[in-house]
Amino acid sequence: MKKLSILLLTIIFISCGKEQHDLTVKAHVKGLKKGTLYLKKIQDTALVTVDSIVVNGAVPIELYSTLETPEVFYLYLDKKSAEKDRIEFFADKGITEINTTLKNFAFDANIKGSKQQKTLEEYNTVISKLNNRNLDVLKEQFEAQKVGDTAKLNALIKESNKNIKRKYLYTVNFALNNKDSEVAPYLALSEIYDARIDLLDTINNSLTPKVKASKYGKELGTFIKEIKKNEVN
């Protein structure tokens, strides 16, 4: 019995001795031998580094951060050159695993972690198709303008405007359908911040109490109050 008590005390002592982290990011970058990885986030409108690690050979890559509510972070790779890549991900408390490659750092990223990340990926799957089409339309507009095809240019401008409206409506509907996710206020702030105030208000009013109390929930509420204040003045 005495030996068991000593063993339990030893385990508790070891556990207490380990530093606890709200967020642990485990990264594996295939092909990376040398470079520096930075874990960053937006703080007071500025992008700040919360942790970093210098990679020099095959070493476990782990970065850490404090975290009160689910939040978007960025994993930056400095390849010791002018080129810098970054991976955006939505993190919650616990472990987020990121597997990618040196060659296509951002494009090849496979992220496992929070349920908010899964929701964000669902949104990005659809919205990327709209964004890609918008880029094609802009290219076609340039070509039409270059050859003086006014009819085609006007048609492309109309299509571009429709695509923009489609993106806004999809984002609003996605946020409303995910009112219990911190992704909803994040999208309102990052993707449609210049939308009509009534649309932003509708999203804000639909949020669950837990989401309203989150980082982005509070920021959206403050953002809407400022817009209404400026409209009155």
N, C-alpha and C positions, 0 to 999 in steps of 0.2 A: 504493500500500500504506500509505504514511504517512497519507494523507487518510482512508483507511478506519479506521485505528487511532484517529485523532483523533475520528472520528464515533462509533465504538463507545464510546470513553471518555466522550464528551459524553452519550450516551444513558444510560450507567450512572450518570453523575453526576446527571442529571436524575431518574432513577428512585430513586436513593438519597435525593435531596432531598425527595421526596414522603413525607408522613407516612403510614405504613401503619396500617390499622385492622383489628382482628379482625372486627368487624361494622359494616357500613354499611347504614343504613335509608334508602331513598329513598322519599319520600312525595309523593303528589299528591292534594290535596284540592280537588275541583271546587267553585268558589264561594267559597273562602276568600280574603279580601282582607287581613284583619287578625286577628291572634291569636297565641298562643304554643303551640308543640308541645313536649311533653316526652317523652323516652324514659326509662322507669322500669323497675325490676326489684326483686324481693324480695331483701333482703340482711339476714341476721341477724334475720329475722321482721319487718323494717320495709321499707316501700316507699320506695325512694330514687331520686332523679333522677340519671341518668348523663350526660344531655346534653339540651340544649334549643335551640330556635331561634325567634326572633321573626319572624313573617311580616308584611310590610308591602308588599303588592303582589305581582306575579308574580315570584317568585324560586325557584330550585331548592331543594328541601327535602331536606337530608341530615343525619342524626344518626349518631353513632358510639358504639361501646362496645368495651371489651376483652371477650374471651370465651374461656374455657378449654375448656368443654364445652357442648353444646347446652343452651339455657336459655330459659325463658319471659320475655318482655319485654312491656311495655305502652306503647302510644302514646297519650298524653293530649292532648286539645285543650282549651285555655282560650280561650273565645270572648269574653273580657273581660266575662263575666257570671257569675251564680251557677251556671249550667249548665256541667258538665264531662263530656265523653265520653271513653271509652277503648276501645282495640282491643287485644285480647290476641293474641299470636302466639308461636310456638315458633321460635327462631332458632338457626342454626348459623353457623359462620364463613363470611364472604363477604357477599353482597348480598341483602337482603330488600327487595322492592318492595311498597308498599302504595298501592293506588288506592281512593279513597272520595269521599264528597261532604260538604259542610258540613252539609246538611240532615239526612242520616242517617249521621252519622260512623261509628258502630259497625256499624250494620246493613248498610250498603252496601260494607263493606270487602272488597276482593279482594286476597288476599295471595299473593305468589309468592316462594319462597325455599327453605327447607329441606325435606327429606323428612319431618322430624319434624312440620312444620306440616301436611303432607298427611295424616299419620297422625292428628293431633289433630282435623282437620276431619272425617275419616271417623268418628271416635268421636262428635264433637259432632252430626253429622247424625242419628244414631240417638237419642242421649241427649236431644236437644232435644225430640223427639217425646214421650218419656216425661215430661220436665219439664212440657211444655205440658199433657199430660193430668192430671198431678198438680195443676196450678193450676186446671184445670176442676173436678176432684173437690173441691178445697178450697172453691171457690165454691158448688158444689152442696151440700156439707155445711152451709155457712152458711145457705143457703136452706132446707134441710130442717130444720135446728135452729130457724130463725126461725118456721116454720109448725108445728113440733112433730111432724114426720113421723119418728117414732123408727125405724120399719122401714127407711125409705130411708136414714136417717142411718147405721144400723149396717151396711147393705150398702155404703155409700160408704166407711166406715172400713175395712172389709175390703178393698175395692178399692185404697184408698190404701196399705195395708200390703203388698199384693201387688205394687204398682208399685214400692215402695221395694226390696223383695227382688229384683225383676226388674232394677232399676237396678244393684244391688250385684253380682248374678250376671253381668250383661252386662259390667260394668267389669272384674271379675276375669277373665272369659274373654277379653276384649279385651286385657288386659295380658299374659296368658299367651300369646296368639297373636302378640303383638308384643314378645316378650321381648328382641329385638335392637334395640329402639328405646328411647330415653330417655323417650319418652312413657309407657311402662309404669310405672316408679317414680313419675313425676310424678302420674299418675292415682291411684295407690295412696295418695299423700300428700295430694292435693287433693280427691279425690272419695269415697274409702272409708277414710279414716284411722281411723274408729271401727268398722271391720269386725272380725270375729273375728280374733284373732292368727294362727290357723292359715292363714287365707286370705291375710293379708299375708305370712306366712312362705313360703307356696307361691309367691307372685309373686316375692319376693326371691330364693328359691333357684333360680328358673327363669331369672333374668337372665343374659345373656352377660357374660363378664369385662369387656368394654369398657363396657357399660352400668352394671355394678356400680361401676366406677371413675369414673363421671360424677357430676356435682353431685347429681342426684336419686337416683342409685343409692346413693351414700354416705349421703345424708340418710335414705333408707328403711331402710338397715341400722342406722343409729344410732337411729332412731325405734323399730324393733322391739326392739332391745336394751334401750332405756329401759322399754318396756312390760313386757318379761319381768322386768326388774330390779324394777319396782314390784310386779309380781304375787307375786314371791318375798318381798318385804318386807311 
